[in-house]
Amino acid sequence: MDEWTQTLGAGPLLGIAAGAIALILILVIGFRMHAFLTLILVSLLTAFVTGIPAGNIVDTLIQSFGGTLGSVALLIGLGAMLGKMVEHSGGARVLAEKMVDIFGEKRAQFGLGLASLIMGFPIFFDAGLVVMLPIIFAVARRLGNNVLLYGMPAAAAFSVMHVFVPPHPGPVAATDLYGANIGIVLLVGIIIAFPLWYVSGYLWGTFVGRRYVLPVPALFGSTDEDQPKNPPSVGTVIAVLLLPLLLIFLNTGLDFLDTAGVVDGEATWVQVLTVIGSAPVALLISVLVATWVLGRRRGENGTALEKVLDSSLGPVCSVILITGAGGMFGGVLRTSGIGDALADSLGNIGLPVIVAAYIIAVVLRLAQGSATVALVTAAGLMAPAVAAGDYSALQIVAITLATAAGSVFGSHVNDSGFWLVGRLMGMDVKTTLKTWTVQQALESVLGFAVTLVIFWIG
């Protein structure tokens, strides 16, 4: 692109940013325009209004879109394939049932929630919840016919993993925009996931489950329907789910040893292991292993497996494209200098970057509903301030996860997840607001508090 210097001041630029965000909300909420089309249109208009030369606009849009998808699309696609293989093989069911057996009937909701945490690593929120619901409903019918007592902890578990842990699209996109180390983001995300879920999911879910006793909806037939006759063992399922984590941790460990001077980063064996431990390759290896262990070894032929894997990609295409378009919008904002102007304005009022990132994500989440759009947009706005600051690797990870925490705050009627949870569990809007909306707010605030501690430590 040709060299170009922004001549507008901070005030006009911030006004344009506010107008662009407002336009997104009006188009998505008021006119029900698809988020993908909305983000492209507003990105284009913002580029014109901020004065980016016409000859550079298309290149800016494409480069920002492609730059986001380059790191995001592989992870989302491979993660969806891995999750589909676990679901299709019956691994989700055997894992959930084993957890109930281990923890007993009195703590069955804890076992189901813990199983959902494990399942939530490769499986997206909505897909994971649908996979677990037949098991949740069966357990709830057997132990008192109270759906919220068993459903809320599980739904919260999938939410926590979806918001804070790669390879889910939000944290992956924010990691890329902030330039954070994905291995450290993954490690910290997994460490904080359990306490966040325990308080905002298990304890809160137990409280509302006893306060609002709702019968199990008649959405599913017998839980034995459409289940394979030869599901994998629990150990096999857990091993398949742990494989990508171990490979990615290998990469993080090698980076640490290289920095510490213990190994030579230029050595061929180190570089090969680093490639194997990169997130896309780690997930690719895991999908290939899952295809063999959960598919071919159980007697499924290649054509059937191809159809199973292919069916996993359709549902995530929208997520991938919207994430890329959100990155495009963020790229236009950065190119126009809006991000720098926002960072300067926040610096002038003394608001720490980590606090500003959280607040911006909260506002966007409440306004337009999509956690992914809120996270990607907030990260795009704050990335210049993070890049300009002298932050350690752990502090950048804390800012990344703080932005993620903001993006989940207060799910309500403009969020598809709000309707998904409410309708699947047979709740009316008022009850969903009292239970699920509050859970999402608790998850957000607690997550932000934990990231603040990590930021201060780092």
C-alpha positions as CSV (number, residue, x, y, z in Angstrom):
1,M,0.0,0.0,0.0
2,D,1.0,3.6,-0.5
3,E,2.3,5.5,2.5
4,W,-0.4,7.6,4.1
5,T,-0.6,9.8,7.2
6,Q,-3.8,10.4,9.2
7,T,-4.6,14.1,9.5
8,L,-7.7,13.8,11.7
9,G,-7.4,14.5,15.4
10,A,-8.3,12.1,18.2
11,G,-11.7,13.7,18.7
12,P,-13.0,13.1,15.2
13,L,-11.5,9.7,15.0
14,L,-13.1,8.6,18.2
15,G,-16.4,10.0,17.1
16,I,-16.1,8.0,13.8
17,A,-15.3,4.9,15.9
18,A,-18.4,5.4,18.1
19,G,-20.5,6.0,15.0
20,A,-19.2,2.9,13.3
21,I,-20.0,0.7,16.3
22,A,-23.4,2.3,16.6
23,L,-24.1,1.6,13.0
24,I,-23.1,-2.1,13.5
25,L,-25.6,-2.3,16.4
26,I,-28.4,-0.6,14.4
27,L,-27.9,-2.8,11.4
28,V,-27.5,-6.1,13.3
29,I,-30.2,-5.4,16.0
30,G,-32.6,-3.0,14.4
31,F,-32.5,-4.3,10.8
32,R,-31.5,-7.9,11.5
33,M,-28.8,-7.7,8.9
34,H,-26.3,-10.6,9.0
35,A,-23.2,-9.8,11.1
36,F,-20.9,-10.9,8.3
37,L,-22.4,-8.4,5.8
38,T,-22.7,-5.7,8.4
39,L,-19.0,-5.9,9.4
40,I,-17.8,-5.7,5.8
41,L,-20.1,-2.8,5.0
42,V,-19.2,-0.8,8.1
43,S,-15.5,-1.5,7.5
44,L,-15.8,-0.1,4.0
45,L,-17.7,3.0,5.1
46,T,-15.3,3.6,8.0
47,A,-12.3,3.4,5.7
48,F,-13.9,6.1,3.5
49,V,-14.9,8.4,6.3
50,T,-11.5,8.2,8.1
51,G,-9.8,9.3,4.9
52,I,-7.9,6.1,4.0
53,P,-6.9,6.6,0.3
54,A,-9.4,4.9,-2.0
55,G,-6.6,3.0,-3.7
56,N,-5.6,1.4,-0.4
57,I,-9.1,0.5,1.0
58,V,-9.6,-2.8,-0.7
59,D,-6.1,-3.9,0.2
60,T,-6.6,-2.9,3.8
61,L,-9.9,-4.9,3.9
62,I,-8.5,-8.0,2.4
63,Q,-5.2,-8.0,4.3
64,S,-7.1,-7.5,7.6
65,F,-9.6,-10.2,6.8
66,G,-7.0,-12.7,5.6
67,G,-4.6,-11.9,8.4
68,T,-7.2,-12.9,10.9
69,L,-8.3,-16.0,9.1
70,G,-4.8,-17.2,8.5
71,S,-4.4,-18.1,12.2
72,V,-8.1,-18.6,13.1
73,A,-9.6,-20.7,10.3
74,L,-7.3,-23.7,10.7
75,L,-7.8,-23.9,14.4
76,I,-11.6,-23.6,14.3
77,G,-11.9,-26.1,11.4
78,L,-9.6,-28.7,12.9
79,G,-11.2,-28.1,16.4
80,A,-14.6,-28.7,14.9
81,M,-13.5,-31.9,13.3
82,L,-12.0,-33.2,16.5
83,G,-15.1,-32.4,18.4
84,K,-17.3,-34.1,15.8
85,M,-15.3,-37.3,16.0
86,V,-15.6,-37.4,19.8
87,E,-19.4,-36.8,19.5
88,H,-20.0,-39.2,16.7
89,S,-18.1,-42.1,18.3
90,G,-20.1,-42.0,21.4
91,G,-17.2,-40.7,23.4
92,A,-19.2,-37.7,24.8
93,R,-21.7,-40.1,26.3
94,V,-19.3,-42.6,27.9
95,L,-17.2,-39.7,29.4
96,A,-20.3,-38.1,30.9
97,E,-21.6,-41.3,32.3
98,K,-18.2,-42.2,33.8
99,M,-18.1,-38.9,35.6
100,V,-21.5,-39.6,37.1
101,D,-20.4,-43.0,38.3
102,I,-17.3,-41.5,39.9
103,F,-19.0,-38.7,41.7
104,G,-22.2,-40.4,42.6
105,E,-25.8,-39.3,42.4
106,K,-25.5,-36.5,45.0
107,R,-22.8,-34.8,43.1
108,A,-23.9,-35.8,39.6
109,Q,-24.2,-32.2,38.5
110,F,-20.5,-31.8,39.4
111,G,-19.6,-34.8,37.4
112,L,-21.6,-33.6,34.4
113,G,-20.0,-30.1,34.7
114,L,-16.5,-31.6,34.9
115,A,-17.2,-33.8,31.8
116,S,-18.4,-30.7,30.0
117,L,-15.2,-28.8,30.9
118,I,-13.2,-31.6,29.3
119,M,-15.5,-31.9,26.3
120,G,-15.4,-28.1,26.0
121,F,-11.8,-28.0,24.9
122,P,-12.4,-29.1,21.3
123,I,-16.2,-28.7,21.0
124,F,-17.9,-25.3,20.6
125,F,-20.4,-24.0,23.1
126,D,-23.6,-24.7,21.2
127,A,-22.5,-28.0,19.7
128,G,-21.2,-29.2,23.1
129,L,-24.3,-28.3,24.9
130,V,-26.5,-30.2,22.4
131,V,-24.2,-33.2,22.6
132,M,-24.5,-33.3,26.4
133,L,-28.2,-32.5,26.8
134,P,-29.5,-36.1,26.2
135,I,-27.2,-37.2,29.0
136,I,-28.1,-34.3,31.2
137,F,-31.8,-34.9,30.7
138,A,-31.5,-38.7,31.4
139,V,-29.6,-38.0,34.7
140,A,-32.1,-35.3,35.7
141,R,-35.1,-37.6,35.1
142,R,-33.5,-40.3,37.1
143,L,-32.5,-38.0,40.0
144,G,-35.5,-35.8,40.6
145,N,-36.6,-34.3,37.2
146,N,-35.0,-30.9,37.7
147,V,-33.3,-29.8,34.6
148,L,-31.5,-26.6,35.8
149,L,-29.8,-28.4,38.7
150,Y,-27.9,-30.5,36.1
151,G,-28.1,-28.4,33.0
152,M,-26.8,-25.0,34.3
153,P,-23.4,-26.3,35.5
154,A,-22.8,-28.1,32.2
155,A,-23.8,-25.1,30.1
156,A,-21.6,-22.8,32.2
157,A,-18.7,-25.3,31.7
158,F,-18.9,-25.1,27.9
159,S,-19.2,-21.3,28.1
160,V,-16.0,-21.0,30.2
161,M,-14.0,-23.1,27.9
162,H,-15.4,-21.3,24.8
163,V,-14.5,-17.9,26.2
164,F,-11.1,-18.5,27.7
165,V,-9.4,-21.5,26.0
166,P,-8.0,-21.9,22.5
167,P,-8.8,-23.3,19.9
168,H,-12.1,-21.5,20.3
169,P,-12.5,-18.6,17.9
170,G,-12.6,-15.7,20.4
171,P,-9.5,-16.4,22.4
172,V,-7.6,-17.4,19.2
173,A,-8.5,-14.2,17.4
174,A,-7.6,-12.0,20.5
175,T,-4.3,-13.9,20.9
176,D,-3.4,-13.2,17.3
177,L,-4.4,-9.5,17.5
178,Y,-2.5,-8.9,20.7
179,G,0.5,-10.9,19.6
180,A,0.2,-13.1,22.7
181,N,1.8,-16.5,23.0
182,I,-0.9,-19.0,22.3
183,G,0.7,-21.7,24.4
184,I,0.7,-19.5,27.5
185,V,-2.8,-18.4,26.7
186,L,-3.9,-22.0,26.5
187,L,-2.1,-22.9,29.8
188,V,-3.4,-20.0,31.8
189,G,-6.9,-20.4,30.3
190,I,-7.0,-24.0,31.4
191,I,-5.7,-23.2,34.9
192,I,-8.3,-20.5,35.5
193,A,-11.2,-22.4,33.8
194,F,-11.9,-24.7,36.7
195,P,-12.2,-22.2,39.5
196,L,-14.2,-19.9,37.3
197,W,-16.6,-22.7,36.4
198,Y,-16.8,-23.9,40.0
199,V,-18.0,-20.5,41.3
200,S,-20.0,-19.2,38.4
201,G,-21.2,-22.5,37.1
202,Y,-21.4,-25.2,39.7
203,L,-22.2,-23.1,42.8
204,W,-24.5,-20.8,40.9
205,G,-26.1,-23.6,39.0
206,T,-26.8,-25.5,42.2
207,F,-28.3,-22.4,43.7
208,V,-30.6,-21.6,40.8
209,G,-31.4,-25.3,40.3
210,R,-32.8,-25.5,43.8
211,R,-34.5,-22.1,43.5
212,Y,-36.2,-22.8,40.1
213,V,-37.3,-26.4,39.9
214,L,-38.1,-27.0,36.2
215,P,-39.1,-30.3,34.7
216,V,-37.0,-31.9,32.0
217,P,-38.3,-30.8,28.5
218,A,-39.4,-33.5,26.1
219,L,-36.8,-32.6,23.4
220,F,-35.1,-36.0,23.1
221,G,-36.3,-39.6,23.1
222,S,-34.3,-42.3,24.7
223,T,-30.7,-41.5,25.2
224,D,-29.8,-44.8,23.5
225,E,-31.1,-43.6,20.2
226,D,-28.5,-43.0,17.5
227,Q,-25.7,-44.0,19.8
228,P,-23.0,-46.4,18.5
229,K,-23.0,-49.9,19.9
230,N,-19.2,-49.9,20.4
231,P,-18.2,-46.6,21.9
232,P,-14.6,-46.0,22.8
233,S,-13.4,-46.3,26.4
234,V,-13.2,-43.3,28.7
235,G,-9.4,-43.5,28.8
236,T,-9.3,-43.4,25.0
237,V,-11.5,-40.3,24.9
238,I,-9.5,-38.5,27.5
239,A,-6.2,-39.4,25.7
240,V,-7.6,-38.0,22.4
241,L,-8.6,-34.8,24.1
242,L,-5.3,-34.4,25.9
243,L,-3.1,-35.0,22.8
244,P,-3.4,-31.5,21.3
245,L,-2.8,-29.9,24.7
246,L,0.3,-31.9,25.3
247,L,1.7,-31.1,21.9
248,I,1.0,-27.4,22.3
249,F,2.6,-27.5,25.8
250,L,5.6,-29.1,24.2
251,N,6.0,-26.0,21.9
252,T,5.6,-23.7,24.9
253,G,8.2,-25.6,26.9
254,L,10.7,-25.5,24.0
255,D,10.2,-21.7,23.7
256,F,11.0,-21.4,27.4
257,L,14.0,-23.6,27.3
258,D,15.3,-21.7,24.2
259,T,14.9,-18.4,26.0
260,A,16.6,-19.8,29.1
261,G,19.5,-21.0,26.9
262,V,19.0,-24.7,27.8
263,V,18.4,-25.7,24.1
264,D,19.5,-24.2,20.8
265,G,16.5,-22.8,19.0
266,E,18.3,-23.1,15.7
267,A,18.8,-26.9,16.1
268,T,16.9,-29.0,13.5
269,W,15.3,-31.2,16.1
270,V,14.1,-28.2,18.1
271,Q,12.6,-26.6,15.0
272,V,10.8,-29.9,14.0
273,L,9.3,-30.3,17.5
274,T,8.3,-26.6,17.4
275,V,6.4,-27.2,14.2
276,I,4.7,-30.3,15.6
277,G,3.8,-28.3,18.7
278,S,2.3,-25.4,16.8
279,A,-1.4,-25.2,17.4
280,P,-2.6,-26.0,13.8
281,V,-0.2,-29.0,13.4
282,A,-1.1,-30.2,16.9
283,L,-4.8,-30.2,16.1
284,L,-4.1,-31.8,12.7
285,I,-2.3,-34.7,14.3
286,S,-5.0,-35.0,16.9
287,V,-7.7,-35.1,14.2
288,L,-5.8,-37.8,12.3
289,V,-5.4,-39.8,15.5
290,A,-9.0,-39.4,16.4
291,T,-10.1,-40.5,12.9
292,W,-8.1,-43.7,13.3
293,V,-8.8,-44.4,17.0
294,L,-12.5,-43.3,17.2
295,G,-13.3,-44.2,13.6
296,R,-11.4,-46.8,11.6
297,R,-10.4,-48.9,14.6
298,R,-14.1,-49.1,15.6
299,G,-15.0,-50.5,12.1
300,E,-16.1,-47.3,10.3
301,N,-15.0,-47.1,6.6
302,G,-13.4,-44.1,4.9
303,T,-16.5,-42.8,3.1
304,A,-18.5,-42.7,6.4
305,L,-15.7,-40.9,8.2
306,E,-15.3,-38.4,5.3
307,K,-19.0,-37.5,5.7
308,V,-18.7,-37.2,9.5
309,L,-15.7,-34.8,9.2
310,D,-17.3,-32.9,6.4
311,S,-20.5,-32.4,8.4
312,S,-18.4,-30.7,11.1
313,L,-17.3,-27.8,8.9
314,G,-20.7,-26.4,7.8
315,P,-21.8,-25.2,11.2
316,V,-18.5,-23.4,11.9
317,C,-18.2,-21.6,8.5
318,S,-20.4,-18.7,9.8
319,V,-18.2,-18.4,12.9
320,I,-15.0,-18.3,10.8
321,L,-16.3,-15.7,8.4
322,I,-17.8,-13.5,11.1
323,T,-14.5,-13.7,13.0
324,G,-12.6,-12.7,9.8
325,A,-14.9,-9.8,9.2
326,G,-14.5,-8.7,12.8
327,G,-10.8,-8.8,12.2
328,M,-11.3,-6.7,9.0
329,F,-13.2,-4.1,11.0
330,G,-10.5,-4.0,13.6
331,G,-7.9,-3.7,10.9
332,V,-9.6,-0.7,9.3
333,L,-9.7,0.9,12.8
334,R,-6.0,0.3,13.3
335,T,-5.1,1.5,9.8
336,S,-7.1,4.7,10.2
337,G,-5.4,5.5,13.5
338,I,-8.5,5.1,15.6
339,G,-6.9,2.5,17.8
340,D,-3.9,4.8,18.5
341,A,-6.3,7.7,19.3
342,L,-8.3,5.5,21.7
343,A,-5.1,4.4,23.4
344,D,-3.9,8.0,23.8
345,S,-7.3,9.1,25.2
346,L,-7.3,6.2,27.7
347,G,-3.7,7.1,28.6
348,N,-4.7,10.7,29.2
349,I,-7.4,9.7,31.7
350,G,-5.1,7.2,33.4
351,L,-7.2,4.1,32.7
352,P,-5.0,1.0,32.6
353,V,-5.0,-0.8,29.3
354,I,-6.3,-4.1,30.8
355,V,-9.3,-2.2,32.4
356,A,-10.1,-0.4,29.2
357,A,-10.0,-3.6,27.2
358,Y,-12.4,-5.2,29.6
359,I,-14.8,-2.3,29.6
360,I,-14.9,-1.9,25.8
361,A,-15.6,-5.7,25.4
362,V,-18.4,-5.5,28.0
363,V,-20.0,-2.5,26.3
364,L,-19.8,-4.2,22.9
365,R,-21.1,-7.5,24.3
366,L,-24.1,-5.9,25.9
367,A,-24.9,-3.8,22.8
368,Q,-24.7,-6.3,20.0
369,G,-24.8,-9.8,21.7
370,S,-22.0,-11.7,19.9
371,A,-19.1,-12.5,22.2
372,T,-16.8,-13.2,19.3
373,V,-17.5,-9.8,17.6
374,A,-17.1,-8.0,21.0
375,L,-13.8,-9.8,21.7
376,V,-12.4,-9.3,18.2
377,T,-13.4,-5.6,18.0
378,A,-12.2,-4.8,21.5
379,A,-8.9,-6.5,20.8
380,G,-8.5,-4.7,17.5
381,L,-9.1,-1.4,19.2
382,M,-6.7,-2.0,22.1
383,A,-3.9,-3.9,20.1
384,P,-1.9,-0.7,19.3
385,A,-1.8,0.3,23.0
386,V,-0.6,-3.2,24.0
387,A,2.0,-3.2,21.2
388,A,3.2,0.3,22.3
389,G,3.4,-0.7,26.0
390,D,6.3,-2.4,27.7
391,Y,4.4,-5.5,28.8
392,S,5.8,-9.0,29.6
393,A,4.5,-12.1,27.8
394,L,2.3,-13.0,30.8
395,Q,0.9,-9.5,31.0
396,I,-0.2,-9.6,27.4
397,V,-1.8,-13.0,28.1
398,A,-3.6,-11.4,31.0
399,I,-4.9,-8.5,28.8
400,T,-6.0,-11.1,26.2
401,L,-8.0,-13.1,28.7
402,A,-9.4,-9.9,30.4
403,T,-10.8,-8.9,27.0
404,A,-12.2,-12.4,26.6
405,A,-13.8,-12.0,30.1
406,G,-15.5,-8.7,29.0
407,S,-16.9,-10.3,25.9
408,V,-19.1,-12.8,27.8
409,F,-20.7,-10.3,30.2
410,G,-24.5,-10.4,30.6
411,S,-25.9,-12.5,27.8
412,H,-29.4,-11.3,27.0
413,V,-32.0,-11.2,24.3
414,N,-29.7,-10.1,21.5
415,D,-27.4,-13.1,22.0
416,S,-28.2,-16.4,20.3
417,G,-26.7,-18.3,23.2
418,F,-29.4,-16.8,25.5
419,W,-32.2,-18.3,23.4
420,L,-30.3,-21.6,22.9
421,V,-29.9,-22.2,26.6
422,G,-33.3,-20.9,27.5
423,R,-35.2,-22.9,24.9
424,L,-33.3,-26.1,25.3
425,M,-33.9,-26.1,29.0
426,G,-37.5,-25.1,28.8
427,M,-37.1,-21.7,30.4
428,D,-39.1,-18.6,29.7
429,V,-37.4,-15.2,29.0
430,K,-37.7,-14.0,32.6
431,T,-36.2,-17.2,34.1
432,T,-33.4,-17.2,31.6
433,L,-32.5,-13.6,32.5
434,K,-32.5,-14.5,36.2
435,T,-30.3,-17.6,35.7
436,W,-28.2,-17.6,32.5
437,T,-27.7,-13.8,32.2
438,V,-26.5,-13.6,35.8
439,Q,-24.3,-16.6,35.3
440,Q,-22.6,-14.9,32.3
441,A,-22.1,-11.7,34.3
442,L,-20.5,-13.7,37.2
443,E,-18.2,-15.6,34.8
444,S,-17.1,-12.3,33.3
445,V,-16.5,-10.4,36.6
446,L,-14.7,-13.3,38.2
447,G,-12.6,-13.9,35.1
448,F,-11.6,-10.2,35.0
449,A,-10.6,-10.3,38.7
450,V,-8.4,-13.3,38.1
451,T,-6.7,-11.7,35.0
452,L,-6.0,-8.6,37.1
453,V,-4.1,-10.8,39.6
454,I,-2.2,-12.5,36.8
455,F,-1.4,-9.0,35.3
456,W,0.0,-7.8,38.6
457,I,2.1,-11.0,39.0
458,G,3.4,-10.8,35.5
